[in-house]
Amino acid sequence: MPQHAAAVASSSGLEAEGATVRHEDVVEVLNQPLARELLGSAIPARLAYNGLDGFPRVVPIGFLWNGAELVLSSVSYAAKVKALVANPKVALTIDTSEPPWHILLVRGTAGVEIVDGVVPEYLTASRKGTPEDQWEAFEAEVRSLYKQMARIAVTPEWAKLIDFETTLPSAIEELARQRAERQSA
């Protein structure tokens, strides 16, 4: 059974008490080798946010980690852009589809900036999943399509890495702790 993770930005107890997570703890999680692997992958992030109608949304979206922010891009007038301007609190997950599952969970605040042309990070992020022999045509198409884009920069304020080998979801960690207490009593 995996042990309680020492390098998570927040334990379930701290969250429940509303304690502030230290920036250094978030950076420590994001700098772990597995987190860096997920942040550099072509796996789409899943962005969760609240729509203007109050209902939650989750959308797959490409991203680029620049060492301080997760940079996402969108059509400048997309519904998610309007929603993020109104309520910038978001959550993201980047996760694998094969066992052992590896999951990076991030919560943060999104800043939205409308830029002319193509967001540079959009092109860099797109390179992760576009075959080299298709790159020139892809880039030309993108540059001809977008007159403006929204650059969405998510500043991480909380992060947790789950690998199901050394770390588990907080609720499962708590169950394992309770079982260990029962067995030792």
Protein Blocks (a to p, Z undefined) as FASTA:
>chain_A
ZZddfkbfbdfklmmnopacdfklmmmmmmpmklmmmmmmmbdcddddddfkopacdddd
ddddehjaccddddfkbmklmmmmmmmcdcdddddfbdcdddddddddddddddehjafk
lmmmmmmmgcfklmmmmmmmmmmmpmbdcddddddfbdcddehlmbccfklmmmmmmmmm
mmmZZ
